[in-house]
Amino acid sequence: MKNRTKEKNGVVILLSVVALMWIMHTVTKNFVSDPEFIKLLATRDSFTADRALWLFMLRAHIVLAIVSLITGPVGMLRNIRTRSIAWHRNGRIYVVSILLNFIPGLYVSWFAAGGLTVAGFLLLNLLWLGTAWLGYLHIRRKQTAEHSKWITRSFFLTYANLAIHLLLPLGQHAIGLTYASAYAFAVWGSMLLNLGLAEIFIRKKWIT
């Protein structure tokens, strides 16, 4: 039993390290090296959004996603769940960060490059919110097993941005897609990949 607990905590710690590394990359890229998102805008053939509002929404989206990446792993560590219910309740911060991120996420998604990409981002935002909310509802009903499953799905969707940046060059350079097509491929692929990984983790009970 102890070995199993150590194995689960090891998996969560690994995911936490990946999250921390991605947070550092995200902060450096978006708030230090290119705070005006000039490189991102250069990939667009046209851009119709109000620039100031778009920048505000994008920055809010990124900051709230970082909060989700920080609070998610903390609530999944078994030692914290069993020894400190107060710490485990940081999950409320996780859920609230996703709720607050829904509007910025929708706004930014609407101005993504290409119709398929927009549709993918809109669906991704709905799935991210839906899985987190279902996880919250199940824990309110004291249905801990279902809570763990839905929060695991939500948590893996929190890594969608990382998956998108891994799949984007694959679509462009390995498959030979245009940037717009590769971005759509990456967005839709990130959902399938991350939800698939979540189901594997649930079935193997590596987190729950």
N, C-alpha and C positions, 0 to 999 in steps of 0.2 A: 504493500500500500504506500509506504514511504517512497519507494523508488518511482512509483507511478506519479506521486505528487511532485517529486523532483523533476520528472520528465515533463510534466505539464508546465511547471514553473519555468523550466528551461526553454520551452517553446515560446511562452509569453515573453520571457526576457529577450529572446532572439527577435521577436516581433517588435519589442520596445526599442531595441538597438537600431533596427531598420527604421522605425518611426523617427527616432532621434536624429539619425543621419539624414533622413529626408527633410526633416524640419530645418536642420542647419543649411542644407542645400537650398531649400525654398526661401528662407530668410535672406541668405546671401544673394541669391539670384534676383529676387523680387523687391527687396528693400535696400540693397547695397549697390550691386553692380548695374541694375537697370530699374530704378524706382519708378520711371515713367512708362515702363513696358513698351519701349520703342521697338525692340526686336520682335515682340509679339505682334504689334500693330503693323510692322513691315511685312508680315506674312499675309495680310488682308488685301484683297483687291479693292474693296470698298469698306468704309466704316461709317455707319449712320448714327451711332449713339452719341449722346452728349458726353464729351470726353471727361469732363470733371466728375459727372455722376458715375460714369463707367469706372473710372479710377477708384472712386470711393467704394463702390459696390465690389469691385474685384479685390481691393485690399481688405475689406470686411470679410469677404468670402475666404480669403487666405488665412487671416488671423483666426477666425472661428474654426476653420479646418485644423489649424495647428492646436487649438484648445482640445478638439476632439481626439487628435493623435496623442496628446499628452495624457488626457484623462482616461481614455479607453483601456490601455494596458494596465493601469493601476488597479482598476476594478476587476481585472481578470486574474490577478495573482491570488492563488488560493490562500496563501498565508494571510493576506490582507483581508480577504473575504471572511475568513473564519475567526480571526483575532480582533479585527477592528471594523465593526459594522459602520462606524462613522466614516472611516476612510472609503469603505465600499460605496457609501452613499454619494461619493464624488461622481458616481454614475449619473446623478441628477444633472451635474454640470455638463457631462457628456451629452445627455439628451437635449438639454436646453441649448447647448452650442449648435446642435444640428437643427433644432427648431428655428433658432435665430438666423441660421445660415440659409434657410429655405428661400427667402425673398432675394438676398444677394445672389444665391446660386441660380435662381430662375432668371434674374435680370442678366447676369453674365452669360448664361446659356443662350439666351435669346439672340445675342450678338456674336455667337460663335460662327466660325467659317463653314458655310454649307448647310443645306437643309437637313441632311442625315446626321450631321454633327449636332445641330440644334436639337433634333428629336432625341438623339442619344443622351445628351446632357440633361434634357428635361426629364427623361425616364430615370436616369441615374439619380437625380435629385429626389424624385418621388420615391424611388426604392430606398434610398438612404434614410429619408425621413420616415417612411413606412415601417422599415425594419426596426429602427430605433424606438418608434412609438409603440410597436407591438411588444418589444422587449420590456418597455416601461409598464405597459398595461398588464403583462403577465406577472411581473414582480409585485405589482399592486394587489394582484389576486393571489399572491403567494404561490404561483405556479413556477417554481424555480427552474425546472427542467426546460420548459418552453421559453422562459425568460433567457436562459443561457444560449439557447439555439438562435433566437432572434437577435440578441445582442452580438453574437458571433458573426452573423450575417451582416449586421450593420457595421461592425468593426472592420470587416474585410472590405466593405464598400468605402470605408474611410481611406483605404489605401488605393482607391481608384486612380487618383492623380499620379501616383507613382507608376502604376501599371500602364497608364496612358503614355507616359514619357518613355517607358520601355518598349511599348508596341509601336509608337509613332515611327522611330527610325527603322524598325523591322518592316513596316508597311512601305516606307519610302525607298529604302535601299535594298532590302532583300526581295520584296515583291514588285517594286518598281511603280508604286502608285504615286499620283500627284499628291501635293501636300494636303489639299482638301480631302481627297479620298483616303489618304493615310490617316488623317485625323479622325475621320468618321470610323474607319476600321479600328483605330486605337480606343475610341470611346466605347463602342459596342463590344469590342473584344475585352476591355477591362471589366465590364460587368459580368460577362460570361466566365472569364478567368477567375475573378475574385469571388464570385458566388460559388463557382465550382470548388475553389479551394476551401471556402467556408464549409461546404457540405462534407468535404473530406475530413476536415478538422472535427466537425460535429460527429460524424460516424466513427472516427477513430478515438473520439473523446480526448483529444489532445489539449483542449481548453476547458470544455464543459465538465 
